[in-house]
Amino acid sequence: MALFGTDGIRGKIGSDLNAKLCFDVSRAFGYYLRKNLPGLPVLLGKDTRFSSDMIESAISAGLSSQGVEVIKLGIITTPGLQYLCSYRECAGIMITASHNLASDNGIKLFSKGGLKLSPEEESYVEGFMNSDFKEEPPARIYEEGKFAEVYLNYLKERSRGIIVKGIVLDCANGSTVRFAPGIFNHLHPDFLYTAGCYPDGYNINLNCGSTHPDVICDLVRGLNKTSTIGFAFDGDGDRVIACDDRGIVVDGDDFLAVLSLWLKVVMGKRKFSVVGTVMTNRGLEEFLKKENILFYRSKVGDKNVHSMMKEKGALLGAETSGHVIIDGELCGDGMLAAIYLLRGVHELGLKKLNLFKKYYQIMKSIRLESRISSLSQEVVEEIEEFQKNFDGRIVVRPSGTEPLVRVMVESKSLEEAELACSDICNMIGKREFKTVSQ
């Protein structure tokens, strides 16, 4: 099984991910950089997990042993790291397991300028891990906290002129704690309410953040119109889910709708395209068609969204889960997306943020003993046969980061979607996969 998943390397601390593996990966990445991009320093960032310090030490040692200079940024978001890699023309490594709980951690590798490694580059690095190559004179390892101020000023600059009555923030006890309260307090200092802003190393994403939007929804509803919008980020800040003043969830599909309308009406873009994924609600696709905006679907993963945006020349891209990529950016940035949503709402004069009627989507996961990369041909054929007699969409895919098979069924009928999803899960469970109890 390949070491790299959809978004870097991720796993349980101590079993899947330990100090030796982190050292070996960074040593191999250092060798790759030394051979292909000699003299390039690496910016090293981390989220708030208890294990991030240990991994930071192992990665620093591995890179330094190959003569690669390491600049430690401390707590930062993944998009912040990528922005600074582009700004400083460096490579980068982010220590995070994104929206997972603190028992997991991970490593994301970035080449010069903050670009994610291609699958070929990942295989190249992985191939070096067991190679016998000599150590180089160790390079410097040092901290540079002021780099983060460059990213903070970048976000503040884009928030100028926005008027908002009040904001609720849920920082998931993760990386955005360092930035988001200051940025959004800057917009309206008297009306900012926060949750998930007290990281202790163990509570990242725990019943909070973008995977638990009910927290901001309940807070907004309880504030009796004092607050007009809420934003929930994930552990490393590349996702955002919002809610409106009624406490109704605003997901990545809704972001695409609002921002697409803003580009068309306010920015005067008459012909442009946007990218979603196979999970994007069909209701959005129909809304964009009525607005004469071209829409494309990529595979799941912000890397795939970004790749298709470049291929199609698209101005926006998003995953339903909250990765929102704006033209020219390297990846989804939760705080930047929130800023642009506020700008869109303000300049369009919108009274509601749910601009289209959504199809029902039922999602379930089948847990496996180990992660798989693809479905068997037998299962694929059975799903295709099922699809022929079902008036809706079916998406079945192995998770790229966890030992799961994810099933999504979409239909205009809630009952039909629920029945179809149950039938497909039962069919998969009886086939090739050795499942474990949930």
N, C-alpha and C positions, 0 to 999 in steps of 0.2 A: 504494500500500500504506500502511495506517495506521502511524503511528510507534509507537503503543503496542501492546504485546503483551498476553499473559495477565497479566503481573505487571510493569507499567511498561515502561520502555525499556531494551533490552539489545542489546549488539553488540560487535564487535571494536574495540579501542582503535586510534584513528588512521584507521580507514576508516569503520566504521559509527558510531562514537562519538568525536567530537573536541571540542576546547575551544569552538569556535564553536557547535556544536549544543547543548552543555551550557549555554552562555550564553543562547542563543536560547530554549531550553525554560524555563529559570528566569526569564528576563525576561518571557516570556508568562505563566508561572504567577504571577509577581509582579503583573502587570497584572490577572490574574483575581482575585487576592486583594484588590487595592486597590479594585476595582470592587464585589466581592461581600462581602468581609469586611475592611473597612478597619481599619487599625491592628493587624492580627493578625501577630505575629512568627512566624518559621519556625525550628524546630529542625532543624539540619543534622547528620546523622551519616554515618559511612562505615565500610567494612570495611578489611581490611589490605592491599588490592591496591596495587601500586606506582603505579597511575594515579589512585588516589582523591584524592591531594593536589591534583593538577592539576584534576580535576573539581570538587573542593571550592572552589578559587579561582574557577573560571569561574561556578559556580552562585552563590557569594556575590556576585560582581560583578553578575550578572544580576538577582538579587533586590534588591540595594541600589539599583540604578539605577531601580527602580520605587518607591523609598521604603519597602521592606519590611525590617524589622529582622531580622538573621540572628544566631542563637545557635548557635555551633559546639560540638558535643558531643564531637568526636573519635571514637575507635573505640567503636562501640556495636553491639548487635544490632538488627535490624529491629524485633522485638517490643519491645525496650527503648525504641527511639525512639517507637513508637506508644503505649506506656504513658505515656511522659513527655509526649507531645502531649496525651493525655487528662488527665493529672494537672495540666498547666500551661495547658490550653485553648489550645494553639498549633496551627498547621499544621506540616508536616514534610516533609523530603526525605531519603531514604536513598540513599547512593551504594554500590551493590553489584550484583554479578551472581550473587548467591545461591550455588548449587552449581557454577557454571561455573568454569573455570580462570582464571588471572590475566590471560590475553590478552584476556579479556572484562571489561566493566564495565557498569554500568547505573544508572538513576535511577528511584526509586519516589517518587511524589508522594502526600501525605496532606493532607486537608482538616482543618478545625478538629476537634480531639479525636482525631486519629489515624486517621480513617476513610479508607479507600482511595477514590480518585476513581471515580465511576461512568463507564461508557463515554461517556455524554453530556458529562460534565465533561471527560474526556480530549479528546474532539473539540473542545470549546469552547476548551481551552488550546491545542491544536494549531492551531486556526484563527487564533489570535492571533500565531503565530510569524512570519508574513510580513506582519503588519500594521504600518503606520507610525504608531506612537503616541509621544508625547513622553516624554522622560526626566523623572523627578521628582528633587527634591533627595535626594541619596543618604542612605540610612539607615545606622545603626551596624552593624558586623560585629564580634562579639566572642566569645571563648571562655568556656564555663562548664562546667568539668569536674565540678563537684560535683553537677550534676543526675543524673549516672550513679549516684551513691551512693543516690539515692532509689529507683531501680530495683533496685539490689543489695539494699537493705534489704527491699524488697517480696518478693523471692525468698527471702531468708533467713527472713522471717516465716512463709512457707508451708512451709518445710522443718523447722520445729520439731517435736520429738517423734519423728522418724523414726529408726529403728535399722537400721543396715546393716553387714554385716561388712567389705565392701571394694568399692571402685568403680574401674573403669577408664574414663578419659575420653579421647576423641579430639576435639580442638577444631578440626580441619580447618585449622589455622594461620590461623584467621579470627577473627571478632569475639568469640566466646565465650571466647577466651584471657583477655580482660580480667576475666571474671566467674566462669566455671565452676570453675576450680581452687579459688578461695576459698570458693565456696558449698558444694561437695561435700567439700572438706577440713574444713569446719565440721561435717559430719555424722559423720565418722570420721577424724580427723587422722593416724592411724597406718597407714591402709590406702587410700591413694589413688595410683593409677598413671596417668600421663598420656602421651598421644601427640599429635602435631599441635599442639604448644603453642609452636612456635618460628617465628613468621611472619617472613619476610624480604621480603615484598612480592610474591614470585614463586611461592611454594609453597602458596598457598591452594588447598584441595581437591585438591592433587596427590597422588594415591595415598593419600588419607586422607579422613577425614570420613564423612558419612552415605552417600555414594555408594560407599564402600569399607569396608563393615562387617566384612570379613574381618580388618582390622587389630585391632579390639577383640576379635573372636572368637578370634583366635590368641593375643592377650595373655591373655585370661581363661583359655583352656585351658592356657597355659603357666605360669600362676601356681599351679596345683595346689590349687584351692579356697581360696587366700588371698583371692581376689576372687570375689564372688557375682554381679556384674552389670557390664555395660559400656554406655556411652552414646557415640554418635558424632553430632556436630552437623555442620551445613553451614556455609558461609562466613559467612553473616549471622545464623545462630542461630535461624532459624524452623523448622528441621527437626531431628528426632532419630530415629535408629535405635538400638535396644538389642540386647543379647545376654544370655542367661541364663548360669548358672554352668557349663553344658556347652558354651558357645560357640555356641549356636543362635540365629539371628537373630530378633529381635522387632521387627516392622515396625509401620507405622501401624495396620494392621488389628488386630494383637495388642494394641496400646495401647487401641483402642476396646473390645475384648472385656474386658480387665482392668478398665478404668475404668468400663465399664457395669456389670459385676458388683459393683464397689465401691460405685457409687451405689445399686444395688438392695439389696445385703446390709448394707453398713455404714451408709450414709446414709439408708436406709429409703425410697428413692424407689420407689413402687409402679407408677407409670405415667408413663413419659417416653419421649422419642424421641432417636435419634442420626442423624447424617448421615455417609454415606460418599460415594464418587464412582462413576462408571461403571467405574473400575478396581478397586474394592474386591472382595476375594475373596468368591465366593458362599458359601464355608464360614462366613464371619463372619455373613452374612445369615441362614443357617440356625441358627447358634448363638443369635443375638439373638431369632429367632422362638421358639425353645424356651424362652427366658427371658422371653417376653412383653414384649419391648422393641421398640418401633416403629423401623423402619429406612427411611431415604430415601436415594436416590442423586442427587447433583448432577453437573453437568459438572465436568471436571478444573479444578483451581485453588482455592487456599484462599479466594480472594475469593468464588467460587461456593459453596463449603462454608459460609462464614460467612453469606452471603445466605440460603441455604436454612435454616440454623439459626434465623435471625431469623424467617423465614416460618413455620416449623413449630413454633417454640418449643422447639427441641431443646437438650439440655443438653451434648451432646458432638458433635464432628465431627472427621473426620480423612481424610487422604489416605494411601494405602499407602506413599507415598514419605517419610512422616514429619512432615507438617504435622498437628499435633494441637491442636484448638481446644477450650478448656474454657469452659463457660458464663460469659458476661460478658466474656470476653476479646475483643480486636479481631482477633486473628490467631493463627496457630500460633506457639507459643513453645517451642522445643526444651528449654530448661532447666526451664521450668515444667512441661512434660509429663513430663520425667524425674522431677521431684520428686513429682508426683502418682502416677506409676507406682510409685515406691518406697513411697509412703504406702499405695497400694492393695495391694501385695504384702505389706507388713507387717501391715496391719489385717485382710486376708483370710486371712493365714497360708498363702499359696500356695507350693507346692513347684515349680511349673513355670509358665511364662508363655505357653506356646502352648496356649490353651484349646480350640481347635477344629481339626478336620482341614481342611487347605486343598486346594482344587482346584488342579490344575496350571495354571500360567499361563506361556505362552511370549510373549515380547515382542521385537520387532525394530523397527528404525528404517530408513526409506528417506531418504537424504540428498538434498536438492534444491539447485538453484542459488540459490534465493531462497525466503523464507518465504511461505507461502500461508495464507489465512484459512479456506478451506473446500474440500471435495472437490467434484468435478463431479458432476452428476446421473447421468451414465453410470456412474461408479465406485460411487456410492451404490447404484444399482439392482443392479449386479453383486454387491456385498457382501450385499445383502438376499436375493438369489437363492441365494447360497452358504449363508447362514444357515439357509434353509429345510431344507436337507439335512444340517445339522450339529448334533449333540447337545451344545451348549455355548454359550458366549457369545463374540461377536466385537466388538471395539471398535477402530475405525480413526479416527484424528483427526490433523489437522495440529497440530504443536507451536505453542504460543502465544509461544514465546521463541526458537526456533531454526528454521532451514530444514530441517525434518524432517517426515515423516509417520510417526506411531507406530502400530504394529499390535500388539494384544494379543488372544490367543486363550486361552480358558479351557475346560478339560474335565476330567472324572474320569480320562481316559486321557492319559498323557503322549505316547504315540505319535501319537494322533489330533490332539492340540493342536499338536505339532511339524509334522505334515504339513499341517494346515489353515493354519497361520501361513505356512509356506513357499509354499503355493499362492496365498494372498492377496497376499503380497509380490510374487510373480512376475506376478500379474494386474495389480497397480497399476503395476509397473515397465514394463509394455507399453502402458500407457494414456497419460494426458495429461501425466504428470510427466516433465520433463527432469531425470534424475538425474545425480549426479556420483559418481565413484568414491569409495569409503570408505577 
